[in-house]
Every structure is written in C-alpha cells, then in structure tokens.
Amino acid sequence: MDGSIYGGLLIHGEQQTSYDELGGGEISARLATSPEVFRDAWMLRHAAYSSHGFIETNANGMFMDECDHYASTKVVVVYRNNSPIGTVRVCLYAPESGIDGANSIPAMDVFHDEITNLLQATPPVRRGPRAVEVMRLATHPDIGSEREPALALFLMAGYLTLHFQANAVVCAVRRHHMPFYRRVGLQKMTEPRAYPKLKFETGLLACIRRDTEELQRSMAILRPISLDDDIFPDFIRGRPVPVFDSERSPATVNRLLSSRPEPAPSLAGLVPAHVAAYHRPMELGLAA
C-alpha cells in the first residue's frame, strides 16, 4: 500500500522548500498505545486519503483496517504543538516468529511472489526473514508541501525497523513518490499496478540485506538513529518524544539523504536469474 499521502508535493521534481520557510513549532511523536492516539492516526488517514479522492468518506471520519490491531503492527502519530499532523504504520513480516499477524504484510496482496523471491534470494544470517512494510504514511492536507513532518515519520518508522530486527524494508508506492523513497534508501523493484480497494496504482520498492546491521548501513534514513539513544525507550512505551535535536535536525537528515549511497553488496551466487532483475541498482537522485 502506498504510504505517501502528503498534503502537497514533497521532495521530488524541482520543488525544494527551504527549512527556514517551514511552519514553526516542535515536532514530537507517539507510538499508538491508547485509543486517543489510534484515533488521531485514523482521522489523519481519512482526512488525507479522502481529500485526494482515494477513498470514500465515511460518517465517523476514520480510516482503519484489521491490520491496525495485530501484534505485528505499530502505528505512529507525529504532532506539532500537540496537534496531530502525520501518521505512519509499520507491519512486520516474520512467519517463523509466531507473532499474531506476522505471517503476511499488506503489500503481499499485490506483490506476493516478488517479495517472497526477494527474501529467498538474500538469506538472513541467523533466522528466517524479518521484513517490515512501511505504509499508511499520511500528512494532514492543511500542512501543504512541508518536508519536516514526512522526515519525522520516516525516522520514527526507522526506530520500529530496528526494534523488529528487520533485515528488509518494503513499500508499495505511487509512481511520483518513488524518487523520495529511493532517497531514503530503497530500490525500485516493479512498475506500479492496481491496489485492491484504493483508487491508485503502486509499485514495489525494497531494501533487503542479510541482517539488521547491514540494512542500517545501506539505508540513509536509519543511520541517524539508534535503539540506545535517548528517544527510543520512551517512544516504545508510548510516551511523546521529540523527533529532532541539534544533532538530528531536519536539514542534517536531508543532507544525509542527498549523499551518495553505499554500493549494494554483490548478489552473485545468491540470486536466481528470474529474480536478479529485481535487484538492478537504482540511482537515488530526484528524477522519476
């Protein structure tokens, strides 16, 4: 499922907004562990998706599904001055874990064979695959083309990627959002195709490595964060936490995403011929 339903165009094409022009106020984040935070997430999703005509409006003004209630799913909301402005969902695929809901992820409804082949082509070091899907990333329609909330959402999804000890990240993304996802550290794997129950097409992007450490080195958005830093312990308990600080400012994160990525490891001998085409390197530039 495409995670990116922004209020406006975001970090692609030639449109670049200076951080000095962004709206003021502190950005904080919360993991949804209470009905109130879940409600904030579902209302943000509904506002974002319905404003673009991607779903039909409903009477309660909320957009949710059964995945939100699985033990394998984590939902995040970011706030500015205590007002919810964005949300993202991270779903775990770990079929050997026994965790409720972890035997599949939503993107497999469309890309089951591609995801399965990719994970089989890069065997994890110590256990079965532990992939995460980053999805339902939405910002409130009123915030326009600001980049800061989206960067905050990706950083918090990164904490959950490390928390789940994933060796792979997959996303199903609309075509015009692919350039930003490539900057984050993903590679395009397929062309867009129809997605069930939603009025747009998505293509598969992924980053798959043998373990979490390799994944963190290869994905730029994961490098500024650590489970040992000051933010993660409170975040995973559902407490509000600041997202940015002097060492991890939005401008610093954006510069990191603009740097050249590390070369992808060789897949020689690991990838069958029918799967190798999905691993062709992609430049992380801004062109679609």
Backbone torsions as a table, in degrees:
resi	resn	phi	psi	omega
1	MET	NA	134.3	178.0
2	ASP	-62.6	122.7	178.0
3	GLY	-79.1	-14.6	-162.7
4	SER	-103.3	93.4	172.3
5	ILE	-117.4	85.4	-175.6
6	TYR	-87.2	161.2	176.2
7	GLY	-64.8	-26.3	178.4
8	GLY	-156.7	-166.8	178.5
9	LEU	-68.7	144.7	-172.2
10	LEU	-140.3	117.7	171.1
11	ILE	44.8	50.0	170.6
12	HIS	-151.3	166.2	-173.8
13	GLY	63.1	-143.3	-177.5
14	GLU	-102.5	0.1	-175.4
15	GLN	-82.7	113.3	-179.4
16	GLN	-129.3	121.9	-178.6
17	THR	-104.1	129.0	178.7
18	SER	-64.2	143.4	177.3
19	TYR	-64.6	-23.7	177.9
20	ASP	-67.2	-19.0	-177.4
21	GLU	-95.0	-2.8	-178.5
22	LEU	-71.7	156.5	176.3
23	GLY	-62.3	146.6	-176.9
24	GLY	-80.8	172.8	177.4
25	GLY	111.7	148.4	-177.5
26	GLU	-75.6	137.9	175.2
27	ILE	-96.2	125.4	175.5
28	SER	-125.2	168.9	-178.4
29	ALA	-140.0	151.2	174.3
30	ARG	-138.1	138.0	168.2
31	LEU	-77.8	134.8	-177.6
32	ALA	-73.8	107.5	174.7
33	THR	-126.6	1.2	-178.8
34	SER	-131.5	157.3	178.3
35	PRO	-57.4	-34.8	-176.9
36	GLU	-65.4	-43.1	-178.4
37	VAL	-72.4	-39.6	174.4
38	PHE	-58.5	-41.8	180.0
39	ARG	-62.8	-41.1	176.2
40	ASP	-58.0	-43.9	-179.7
41	ALA	-63.1	-48.0	-176.0
42	TRP	-66.5	-35.4	178.3
43	MET	-71.6	-37.7	175.9
44	LEU	-62.7	-46.0	178.1
45	ARG	-56.5	-48.3	-177.9
46	HIS	-61.0	-44.3	-179.7
47	ALA	-61.6	-42.9	-176.8
48	ALA	-71.1	-51.6	-176.2
49	TYR	-66.9	-41.6	-177.9
50	SER	-71.4	-30.8	180.0
51	SER	-65.4	-25.1	177.2
52	HIS	-97.0	1.0	-179.8
53	GLY	75.8	19.6	-177.5
54	PHE	-84.6	-18.6	173.3
55	ILE	-137.6	161.1	173.3
56	GLU	-79.6	142.9	177.1
57	THR	-68.4	152.8	176.2
58	ASN	-131.2	166.3	-170.1
59	ALA	-65.9	-34.0	-176.6
60	ASN	-86.8	-5.7	176.6
61	GLY	66.6	28.5	-179.6
62	MET	-130.2	146.5	179.3
63	PHE	-123.6	109.4	-177.5
64	MET	-142.3	169.9	172.0
65	ASP	-153.0	179.9	-173.0
66	GLU	-64.0	-26.9	-178.5
67	CYS	-62.2	-27.7	-178.8
68	ASP	-61.1	-19.8	-173.8
69	HIS	-103.8	0.0	179.4
70	TYR	-75.7	150.6	174.3
71	ALA	-65.1	-21.8	-178.3
72	SER	-85.3	3.1	-175.4
73	THR	-116.1	137.6	173.7
74	LYS	-125.8	136.1	179.8
75	VAL	-118.1	135.4	-178.2
76	VAL	-120.7	143.5	171.8
77	VAL	-124.6	135.0	172.6
78	VAL	-106.9	147.0	-174.8
79	TYR	-127.2	148.7	166.9
80	ARG	-119.2	122.2	-178.0
81	ASN	49.8	42.1	175.9
82	ASN	72.8	6.8	175.1
83	SER	-102.5	129.6	-178.3
84	PRO	-67.7	130.7	-178.3
85	ILE	-127.9	-10.5	-179.5
86	GLY	-164.6	159.0	179.9
87	THR	-150.3	156.0	177.2
88	VAL	-149.7	152.7	178.3
89	ARG	-124.1	139.9	177.5
90	VAL	-122.0	121.8	-179.0
91	CYS	-112.7	133.7	-178.2
92	LEU	-93.1	134.0	168.2
93	TYR	-111.5	108.0	-179.8
94	ALA	-149.4	75.3	-170.2
95	PRO	-61.5	-21.7	-180.0
96	GLU	-90.1	-0.8	-173.5
97	SER	-83.7	-25.2	-175.0
98	GLY	78.1	4.7	179.0
99	ILE	-74.2	136.0	-178.8
100	ASP	-57.6	123.0	177.8
101	GLY	90.7	-8.7	-172.6
102	ALA	-84.3	3.3	179.0
103	ASN	-81.1	-5.3	177.5
104	SER	-159.8	166.6	172.6
105	ILE	-132.8	156.0	-174.6
106	PRO	-56.3	-35.2	-178.4
107	ALA	-62.1	-21.1	179.4
108	MET	-69.5	-15.6	174.3
109	ASP	-61.6	-27.0	-178.2
110	VAL	-113.0	-35.9	-171.4
111	PHE	-121.3	38.2	-175.5
112	HIS	-57.8	-51.5	-176.0
113	ASP	-65.7	-41.0	-178.9
114	GLU	-64.0	-45.7	-178.7
115	ILE	-66.0	-43.4	179.3
116	THR	-61.1	-44.8	179.9
117	ASN	-64.5	-41.2	179.9
118	LEU	-62.8	-44.8	-179.6
119	LEU	-66.7	-37.3	178.7
120	GLN	-69.4	-28.0	-177.8
121	ALA	-75.9	-19.2	179.3
122	THR	-125.6	82.6	-175.2
123	PRO	-63.5	135.7	175.9
124	PRO	-69.2	159.7	-173.2
125	VAL	-70.4	-45.7	-166.5
126	ARG	-118.8	-11.8	-172.9
127	ARG	-160.2	-177.9	176.2
128	GLY	-65.9	170.9	-176.3
129	PRO	-62.8	143.7	172.6
130	ARG	-131.6	88.4	-179.2
131	ALA	-99.7	152.7	170.8
132	VAL	-121.4	145.2	170.3
133	GLU	-107.2	124.4	175.3
134	VAL	-94.9	120.9	-170.9
135	MET	-153.3	178.4	-179.6
136	ARG	50.5	37.1	176.7
137	LEU	-83.3	116.7	-174.7
138	ALA	-142.7	144.0	172.7
139	THR	-120.6	155.6	-176.8
140	HIS	-63.6	138.3	-177.8
141	PRO	-56.1	-28.0	-174.7
142	ASP	-76.2	-11.2	-176.1
143	ILE	-85.4	-5.6	175.0
144	GLY	68.1	-138.1	-171.8
145	SER	-100.4	26.0	179.6
146	GLU	-64.4	141.2	179.7
147	ARG	-94.3	-26.8	-173.7
148	GLU	-56.4	-47.0	179.3
149	PRO	-60.7	-39.2	-179.9
150	ALA	-66.8	-40.8	176.1
151	LEU	-61.2	-40.7	178.4
152	ALA	-61.2	-42.3	-179.5
153	LEU	-65.0	-41.1	178.7
154	PHE	-66.7	-38.3	177.8
155	LEU	-62.9	-44.0	-178.6
156	MET	-70.0	-34.8	172.7
157	ALA	-63.6	-31.3	176.7
158	GLY	-64.1	-41.3	176.2
159	TYR	-57.7	-40.8	-178.5
160	LEU	-71.5	-32.4	174.4
161	THR	-60.0	-45.1	177.7
162	LEU	-69.3	-39.6	179.5
163	HIS	-59.5	-40.5	179.7
164	PHE	-79.2	-2.7	-178.4
165	GLN	55.1	44.5	-177.2
166	ALA	-75.6	147.9	170.8
167	ASN	-109.6	7.8	-179.9
168	ALA	-153.3	146.6	172.6
169	VAL	-126.7	130.8	176.2
170	VAL	-128.1	150.3	177.5
171	CYS	-144.7	144.0	171.2
172	ALA	-107.8	117.6	-161.9
173	VAL	-133.5	140.5	172.7
174	ARG	-66.1	151.1	-169.8
175	ARG	-55.3	-44.9	-173.5
176	HIS	-75.3	-7.5	173.6
177	HIS	-96.6	-7.2	-177.8
178	MET	-58.8	-39.9	-179.2
179	PRO	-57.3	-40.4	179.3
180	PHE	-67.5	-40.5	178.6
181	TYR	-64.2	-32.9	175.9
182	ARG	-68.3	-35.2	175.8
183	ARG	-63.7	-35.3	179.1
184	VAL	-65.5	-28.5	177.0
185	GLY	131.2	14.2	179.9
186	LEU	-99.6	160.2	176.8
187	GLN	-116.1	142.3	177.1
188	LYS	-71.4	129.1	-177.9
189	MET	-111.4	-32.3	-179.1
190	THR	-142.7	162.5	170.0
191	GLU	-77.0	157.2	179.6
192	PRO	-61.6	148.4	174.2
193	ARG	-144.3	167.6	-175.5
194	ALA	-61.9	141.9	178.6
195	TYR	-115.3	132.4	-175.2
196	PRO	-58.9	138.4	171.0
197	LYS	72.1	0.5	178.3
198	LEU	-127.0	155.4	-169.0
199	LYS	-98.1	44.8	174.4
200	PHE	-156.8	170.8	177.6
201	GLU	-104.3	153.8	177.1
202	THR	-134.0	148.2	172.4
203	GLY	-109.8	156.3	-177.6
204	LEU	-89.1	129.8	169.7
205	LEU	-122.0	149.8	-176.2
206	ALA	-157.6	157.2	167.2
207	CYS	-136.6	119.6	-174.9
208	ILE	-129.0	126.1	179.1
209	ARG	-132.8	175.9	-174.6
210	ARG	-77.3	-24.0	178.1
211	ASP	-155.5	175.6	-175.8
212	THR	-63.5	-38.6	-178.5
213	GLU	-62.6	-44.2	176.8
214	GLU	-64.1	-38.6	178.9
215	LEU	-62.2	-43.7	-179.0
216	GLN	-65.1	-38.1	178.6
217	ARG	-67.7	-30.8	-174.1
218	SER	-89.0	-19.3	-179.2
219	MET	-106.5	115.9	-174.5
220	ALA	-58.4	-36.7	-175.0
221	ILE	-69.3	-18.9	-179.4
222	LEU	-88.3	-14.4	-173.2
223	ARG	-71.3	-31.2	-178.5
224	PRO	-79.2	-0.3	-171.9
225	ILE	-122.2	161.4	179.4
226	SER	-156.1	146.9	174.8
227	LEU	-70.8	-9.1	178.7
228	ASP	-97.3	1.6	-178.3
229	ASP	-82.2	-177.9	-174.3
230	ASP	-75.8	-18.5	-173.3
231	ILE	-83.7	-43.8	-167.5
232	PHE	-59.6	-44.4	-175.8
233	PRO	-57.7	-43.7	178.3
234	ASP	-71.7	-37.6	-179.2
235	PHE	-59.7	-47.8	-174.9
236	ILE	-69.9	-17.5	175.9
237	ARG	-86.6	-2.5	179.0
238	GLY	89.1	13.3	178.8
239	ARG	-88.6	151.3	176.8
240	PRO	-68.1	136.0	-178.5
241	VAL	-133.4	147.6	172.5
242	PRO	-71.4	142.8	-178.5
243	VAL	-91.0	-43.4	-173.8
244	PHE	-109.0	150.1	172.5
245	ASP	-144.1	-170.5	-175.3
246	SER	-64.1	-28.8	-178.9
247	GLU	-93.0	-16.3	179.6
248	ARG	-131.7	63.4	178.3
249	SER	-82.8	162.6	176.5
250	PRO	-56.7	-40.8	-179.8
251	ALA	-64.3	-39.6	178.8
252	THR	-64.0	-44.1	179.2
253	VAL	-63.8	-42.2	179.9
254	ASN	-62.7	-39.6	177.1
255	ARG	-63.5	-39.4	178.2
256	LEU	-62.3	-41.7	179.2
257	LEU	-67.5	-23.3	-179.3
258	SER	-86.2	-9.6	-179.3
259	SER	-75.7	161.5	179.3
260	ARG	-68.5	136.0	179.8
261	PRO	-74.5	158.9	171.7
262	GLU	-68.1	146.8	178.5
263	PRO	-60.6	143.0	176.5
264	ALA	-68.7	142.7	178.9
265	PRO	-64.9	151.7	179.1
266	SER	-64.8	137.6	177.2
267	LEU	-106.8	13.0	-179.5
268	ALA	-58.5	132.3	179.1
269	GLY	84.3	-12.0	-178.8
270	LEU	-104.3	-27.0	-168.8
271	VAL	-107.6	118.4	172.7
272	PRO	-60.2	155.2	-175.5
273	ALA	-57.4	-36.9	-176.6
274	HIS	-75.3	-11.6	178.9
275	VAL	-102.8	-26.0	-172.3
276	ALA	-58.0	-31.5	-178.7
277	ALA	-60.1	-28.0	-178.9
278	TYR	-73.8	-13.6	-174.6
279	HIS	-103.6	10.7	179.1
280	ARG	-59.8	134.9	-177.4
281	PRO	-60.6	146.6	174.8
282	MET	-122.3	136.4	172.9
283	GLU	-67.4	148.4	-178.8
284	LEU	-98.5	25.4	179.8
285	GLY	-75.5	-169.4	-173.7
286	LEU	-95.4	-7.6	-178.4
287	ALA	-75.2	142.2	178.5
288	ALA	-70.6	NA	NA
